[in-house]
Amino acid sequence: MQDPPSNRNSGHEKPPETEPSGEGLETERGKERQKEEEEFVPVILKRTDEALRHPDDILEKAIDEGLEQLQRPFFSLLLSACAAGLILSFSAMSVAILESKAALLAYGPLSARLGAALVYPLGFVLCIMSGSQLFTEHTATAVYPILDRREKVPKLLRLWITVIVGNLCGALVGAMLLMAADGVIQGESGYLAVGRQLVGIDAGSLIVSALLAGWLMALGAWLVLATPPTLSQMVSIYIVTFVIGLGGLHHSIAGSVEIFTAYLFSDHLALAQVGRFIGLAIFGNLIGGSIFVALLNYGHIRQTQKTSES
């Protein structure tokens, strides 16, 4: 009786088909992954989570993450985005408390800036590690499937609009809660001081500041995908948001909580000033996240990983 053909290294079986990395585009790392799937037991291959990841593997993970978000049901996406806006109110609260106590503690400008930078990341760590939908985190991630031709632009716009609306709703409710709890928090003077700073910035500076903040946030999302699911992810988030706080850069959603709270407390802030800040900050964050991270990361990785036959 003839022995059945071996399932491994027989040389006659057609290798299993794998999903291409884009339309008609195959990478060197993609070939390596296909070979690994053929030669190694899958459970062993999956343990690479603890190892240094190849850039093309990170990009594939980013594309998968983006696809998951783009295909998520509307109501689920909206609720998650609302949660993110609410959670970021803790960053606004922390900065306002520090700002309101600065005069009492006789902080100098440098000490006050450093102190704000140290507490600013707290809400971001809670938000991102909880898995809620933050606009700046997904600005770049959702672009990768579009660049790889796996999804269409309308779905990307749907995601962005849904997450922005949810984030802003959560930010407004968070601002109301901070106002209601101010008898305990005692951060009113801090909210007002931060609000005055936000509306006093010229449009050009605000857009560039938000662009840099969006760049850093999208870079943080990339680092989270590049690191194993341990303390290193929290450190990655903390580092990028610490830099945002230290530079006084403007994050659209955290800034929305701050300016909403200042508007609720103040008789001098106009609604038009609130809308101007939020609109310019969102625009800057969008450009920084989608161009400076998504396009650059996708471009340099896909170009260097193309096979000679592509």
Secondary structure, 3 states (H helix, E strand, C coil): CCCCCCCCCCCCCCCCCCCCCCCCCCEHHHHHHHHHHHHCCHHHHHHHHHCCCCHHHHHHHHHHHHHHHHCCCHHHHHHHHHHHHHHCHHHHHHHHHHHHHHCCCCCCHHHHHHHHHHHCHHHHHHHHHCCCCCHHHHHHHCHHHHHCCCCCHHHHHHHHHHHHHHHHHHHHHHHHHHHHCHHHHCCHHHHHHHHHHHHCCCHHHHHHHHHHHHHHHHHHHHHHHHCCCCHHHHHHHHHHHHHHHHHCCCCHHHHHHHHHHHHHHCCCCCHHHHHHHHHHHHHHHHHHHHHHHHHHHHHHHHHHHECCCC
